[in-house]
Amino acid sequence: MNLEEWIAINDICTHYHVEKTFIEALAENGMLEIKVVKAKHVLHCDYLPHFEKLRRLHYDLHINIEGLEAVQTLLAQVKKLQEENQSLKNRLHLYE
């Protein structure tokens, strides 16, 4: 495990001006994966863009944790449908 790829939750809270409880709530609801490394709670850097999106939805649009779960589920469904639509378009082009 490369420690450079992990960011301490305390550092994220300071940088983004969010409460630690917000990040913990996201983790408890399965929207983020937090690990403990050397007695520190950390987030993998790959999850940072996802965290930023959730933070903006929560703080800028005032969407609660349950709403964030719903939005995340709906966005995943839209992405899946878009991929399926593209796949069907590609198959259709084979027959044209």
Stockholm file with secondary structure:
# STOCKHOLM 1.0

chainA/1-96         MNLEEWIAINDICTHYHVEKTFIEALAENGMLEIKVVKAKHVLHCDYLPHFEKLRRLHYDLHINIEGLEAVQTLLAQVKKLQEENQSLKNRLHLYE
#=GR chainA/1-96 SS CCGGGEEEHHHHHHHHTCCHHHHHHHHHTTSSCEEEETTEEEEEGGGHHHHHHHHHHHHHSCCCHHHHHHHHHHHHHHHHHHHHHHHHHHHHHHHC
#=GC SS_cons        CCGGGEEEHHHHHHHHTCCHHHHHHHHHTTSSCEEEETTEEEEEGGGHHHHHHHHHHHHHSCCCHHHHHHHHHHHHHHHHHHHHHHHHHHHHHHHC
//
